[in-house]
Amino acid sequence: MATTTAKPQRSPEEIEDIILRKIFLVTLIDSMGNDSRVVYLEMTAAEILSEGGELRLSRDVMERVLVDRLSGNFTSAETPFQYLVGIYRRAYEEGKKIANMKDKTVRAQMELVVNQAKKLAVSYCRIHLGNPDMFADSQRDKSNVSPLLPLIFSEVSSSIDTFGGGSSGGASSPPGFLDELFRDSDYDSMETILKQLYEDLRGTVLKCSALGNFQQPLRALMYLISFPVGAKALVNHQWWIPKGFFINGRAIEMTSILGPFFHISALPDQSFYKSQPDVGEQCFMDSSTRRPADLLSSFATIKSVMNNLYDGLAEILRSLLKNTNTRENVLQYIAEVINKNASRAHIQVDPMSSASSGMFVNLSAVMLRLCEPFLDANSTKKDKIDPKYVFYGSRLDFKELTALHASSEEVTEWLNKNKPNIEENRLLQSQETTSSGQPSQSYSFICECFFMTARVLNLGLLKAFSDFKHLVQDIQRCEDSLATLKTMQEQTPSPRVAQEIARFEKEIETLTQEKLCYEAQILRDGGLLQQALSFYQLMVVWLVSRIGGFKMPLPQSCPMEFACMPEHFVEDVMELLIFASRIPRALDGVKLDDFMNFIIMFMASPEYIRNPYLRAKMVEVLNCWMPRRSGSSSATSTLFEGHQLSVQYLVKNLLKLYVDIEFTGSHTQFYDKFNIRHNIAELLEYLWQVPVHQNAWKQIAKEEEKGVYLNFLNFLINDSIFLLDESLNKILELKELEAEMANTTEWEQRSAQERQERTRLFHSQENIIKIDMKLAMEDVSMLAFTTEQITAPFLLPEMVERVGSMLNYFLLQLVGPQRKSLSLKDPEKYEFRPKQLLKQIVNIYVHLARGDHENIFPSAITKDGRSYNDQLFTEAANVLRRIGEDPRLIQAFDDLGKKARSAASEAMDAEAILGDIPDEFLDPIQYTLMKDPVILPSSRIIVDRPVIQRHLLSDPTDPFNRSHLTPDMLIPDTELKQKIEEFVRSQQRKQEDLSMQSSSKSSIQSPDATRPLID
């Protein structure tokens, strides 16, 4: 029977030596080993022998061996850093083997050895990375990037890394290495290392677009700041907030550590800063010929990657904000970005000095994510938003912003008056300390975050909306020019025109790509729009709480706290609502009641919101929400038809704004008012069809008969006359241009440039006619449907003649001698519907005649010496018969014509009776006999009350010296009135006497006049 010899048991020292040789790849005994990586430390061995030690590796000589290995000039492919990481990896692998040892004592001893080796490797990694010159490195000059970066990329790598993946160059980090490197370290030893890492990460995304590999660097950044030492190193980096006299918004974006991460975007940027890959070219080239599914896929991809970016950046800021040691630095960074980019609010933005739209849209999305915990408008958290932050907060600069109502002088005066109390309160606050012993902040994070988000959205998301709108307009202009050029090229081909066509086609392609990039990142991101709407719902609720909540009527005087708030807070709300309302389904699930309340409360309140254009924007919002326009009639109809404030105040406030918008103070006020009134008119037409609003309208007409309603009617009539007159004149000009272009012989003799200019003028005239005629038709339509129910205000002394003149003028244009010169080949193209217009005019005549219980309307019609003609009534009735209108309408109109004819005859008789009227009895404006003379308080001129009241409806000034004047300031001249009445009576008596004398003579004369009746 064979016997087996027992394997000799190794001592712990021998085991330790074997393990350390494997970990450090060194030996103290010169042997011809197979592993070429193992280095013989001859000098170290000699020193140990001279000291009487054994040539065996142990914990005691571990560090000495490591230093000698790193310091020696050995032929090795590994750099010092790779060698140190290798030590940690091999130690980790040996640790797994040690775990299977049966002898617990030996196992515990070996675990200590392995852990010490790991700690030593980490410690010397810090030393080497912090002082690269300490150990020789033949490959050091080949790359300026920290060797740690590939390991970090490997640590945070994911299978979903976008577009081109995230290769870390094959390097991987041993489990636990990075965690031990960053967690168990002091700040001083890591500051230089982390500084280099942050600069490297910034560099990797500097020119990276939404389609580039930004996710790995982003996760690496998140990973680094998860360590306290990493967070501290980031905010203490000299590029956290770049300093310097020449630092502007663009410089912060491109040079700060976080700036390039915020720069990653799908939105177009100035060519010098353009990122790669180009999103427009990659996703939207030749979009007009692409399949819809391809475009939808591109939209989905961009939305997905951008939301990954938003989430990552929000997580980074949230992590730093939770840390009390870094929170202040983050708030300072955001404030600096905002303040240095204040010029982004301007219409023209300098791309070289201001950050990109991409950065600010990204920052908008991130700030909205930071606001999420307090976005519930019903939560008490909004009470922490302190309005004093706007006036006394030192972080953001609100001083240059236009206030809602207060002028800059009023703001300054109010602040100076209230400053002592504020300073006293803040001093008390600064004396209080938190549990950590640090002074408490004057303003809560919720407060700071709210106002910073409001500023960022104004400079970011809302500015992007504006940019998108301008892009669409630019494309439209280019397409119009292209169509004109193609028409010219078809008529008379020319190389120069062909070049222009090619140039416009290329420009349209570029602009379309940019437009689709905006659509992908913003319009298609429903979540982003919903978050913005939630923020602005909180904004309106908070603003209204400054004046006591949602209730009407408003307090008589506007609180200064509200009056001094930046105007853009409200303007941004309206711009977002308008923009979102035009995107299908963007408002789904959004509760609009608070917005509706806000609009109704302030759209007709210049005492609260001074800017009339801002109040006009509120009407634009309502216009978008009209049930027949919004497409979601059930959702928005309740806002108009079942909403308490809406039923009570909407019509009244719309009428008031219609009047207020006459004088905006802008040099373009005359033309601006038509667009604004167009929106109001569309709303009013819809509301007239809603019974509760029609009843409210009638009540207003009754209560405000001589107030706002009369002003409304006056401006409605003014606009109708101007718009119809303007469009009819343009029709004549258009027909002249048509005749020019139809004469092909003369037309082709003109230069290409002249033909191009005349063609552009032709299209311009077409557009003007279309717009003016549409507005005129709208105004006449409103007069037609309202006069059916409301006639009294039209028949007031100061209004009735004005109404008569307007109707006569329209009648003259439609059925008068020049009507044939206004005939167009395609009147519908220009919104010109003469038959419909005539019917509406006739309806207004008939409605007013029906409500004229004192029979003053026929006389008012005939007093218009410019347009009244009895034949026009006859001709209009004939036209109505020819087009088959209701015979009852025609009969009523005929009857009014007869009454007007009779009134004209009576007026001529009355004029003959009065004879020569003394000048002092004549109105100096219209030179007609005054019936109710009044003295103007400033100029002391005497005028007829209806005449001056009619003037005051359009212009609240004395027409003789332009001083302020209102109807209640007029002074009755009773003495002159009595003289006029006596004059009229005396003239009538004279006429009666003459009539009697004439009658007497005829009665004493024989019928044949040959002999006396009495012989």
Buried (B, 14 or more C-beta within 10 A) or exposed (E): EEEEEEEEEEEBEEBBBBBBBBBBBBBBEEEEEEEEEBBBBBEBBEBBEEEEBEBBBBBEBBBEBBBBBBEBEBEBEBBBBBBBBBBBBBBBBBBEEBEEBEEEEBBEBBBEBBEBBBBBBBBBBBBBBBEBEBBEBEEBEEEEBBBBBBBBBBBBBEEEBBBEBBBBEEBBBBEBBBBBBBBEBEEEBBBBBBBBBBBBBBBBBBBBBBBBBBBBBBBBBBBBBBBBBBBBBBBBBEBBBBEEEEBBBBBBBBBBBBBBBBBBBBBBBEEEBEBEBBBBEBBBBEBEEEEEEEBEEBBEBBBBBBBBBBBBBBBBBBBBBEBEEBBEBBBBBBBBBBBBBBBBBEEEBEBEBBBBBBBBBBBBBBBBBBBEEBBBBEEEBBEBBBBBBBBBBEBBEBEEBBBBBBEEEBBEEBBEEBEEEBEEEBEEEEEEEEEEEEEEBBBBBBBBBBBBBBBBBBBBBBBBBBBBBEBEEBBEEBBBBBEBBBEBBEBEEEEEBEEBBEBBBEBBBBBBBBBBBBBBBBBBBBEBBBBBBBBBBBBBBBBBBBBEEBEEEBEEEBEBBBBBBBBBBBBBBBBBBBBBBEBEEBBEEBEBBBBBBBBBBBBBBBEBBBBBBBBBBBBBBBBBBBBEBBEBEEBBBBBBBEBEBBBBBBBBBBBBBBBBBBEBEEEEBEEBBBEBBBBBBBBBBBBBEBEBBBEBBBEBBEEBBBBBBBBBBBBBBBBBBBBBBBBBEBBEBBBEBBEBBEEEEEBEEEEEEEBBEBBEEBBEBBEBBBBBBBBBBBBBBBBBBBBBBBBBBBBBBBBBBBBBBBBBBBBBBBBBEEBEEBEBEEBEEBBBBBBBBBBBBBBBBBBBBBBBEEEBBBBBBBBBEEBBBEEBBEBBBEBBEEEEBEEEBBEBBBEBBEBBBEBBEEEEEBEEBBEEBEEEBBBBBBEBBBBBBBBBBBBEBBBBBBBBBBBBBBEBBBBBEEEEBEBEBBEEBEEBBEBBEEBBEEBEEEBEEEEEEEEEEEEEEEEEEEEEEEE
